[in-house]
Amino acid sequence: MLQRLLNLFRKQPTLVQGAAKLPEGESKKLSFGDPLAGRGVDVILAKVGGEILAIDARCPHAGGFLIDGPLVDGRLVTCPLHNYHFDPKSGACTNAPCGKARVYRTEAVGDDVQVYV
């Protein structure tokens, strides 16, 4: 019983098959969970320096969505509302006074990646 309660508070990994094949300097938006039930989250996976990183797809400034595709300077995710750039490793906004975006732990497993959402 205690283990079941503890698991409610632990982040469980979700396996993203083939995520390690994402090209360097590119990103892709994925949805985890059930957004219709209010338990979903949109995440941007980005490959920077050979590492797959995960950042929340919601901008902490105005709630807009960060966009996927090519990364700015090969390393930054963009919010198109105000052209804010976020570092997917730390979540920090690099070009404006804005709060940090949430980042998620990732773990490579061969060509797959586990994302802890």
N, C-alpha and C positions, 0 to 999 in steps of 0.2 A: 504494500500500500504506500509506504513512504517513497519507494522508488518511482511509482507512478506520479506522485505529487511533485517530486523533484524534476521529473522529465517535462512537466508542464512549463517549468521555468527555464529549462535548458533549450538552447537553439538546436534544432535537429537539422542535419545536413540534407540537402537535396542534390542528387547527382545530375550534372549536366553533361550528357554524353557528347564527346567530340569537341568540347569547349576549348581544349588546348590547341586546336587547329585554327582558332581565330587568328587572322593575320596581325602582325605587329602594327601598333598604331591605329587599330580599328576597335570598334565597340559594337555591342549588340544588346538590344533590349529584350528582357525575358520577364514573364509573369510567373510568380510562385503563389501557391495557395488558391483560395477560392474568392476572387474579388466580388462575386455576387453575394456571398455570405458575409462580406466585410472582413474576411481574414486573408486577403490577398495583398501582395506587395509586388511592385514593379521594380526591377533591378537592371542596371546597366552593367554588363560584363565588358571589361576593357583589357586589352593586352598591352602592357607597358614594360619594357625591359625584359621581355620573355616571361613575365608573370601575369597570370589572369587575376584581375582585381574586380571587386563588386562594390558598386555604389548605388544608393537609393536613387530611383529615377525621378523623384520629386525634388524640386529646388526648394531649399529651406527659406528662401527670400519671399517668394510670392506663390509658391505651390505649383508653379508650372512644371512641365516635364522636361528633363534633360533629354537631349537627342542622341541617338546612336549613329553609327557610321564612322567616318574618319575622325580621329582625335586632333584637337588643335595642337600644333607642334609635336604631334605624335604621342602626346601624353596627357591631355586635358579634355574633360567632357564639358560640353557647352549647354547652357540654358538659353534658348533663343529669345525669351522674353526681354531680357536686359543684357544679353551677350556676356553673362557671367561664366567664368571658367573654373571648373572644380578638379582638384587632384583626386583621382580615384583611389589613391593609396591612403591619403589622410582625410579626405573629405573637405579640405580647406579650399575656400574660394581664393584664387590667386590674383584677381584683377579688380576686386571691389571689397568694400567693408560689408561682408555678409557672413552669416553663420555657417557652420560646417554642415555638409551633407552627411547623412549616415552612411557608413561603410560596413561591409559584411566580411567576415573571415572566409577565405577560400583555401582549398587544399587540393593540390594536383594529385590525380590518381591515374597515371598513364596518360592517355589522350583525353581523359575525362576530368572534370573538376567538381569538387563538392563545395556547395555554397551554403553557409550557415545563416539561414534567415529566421 
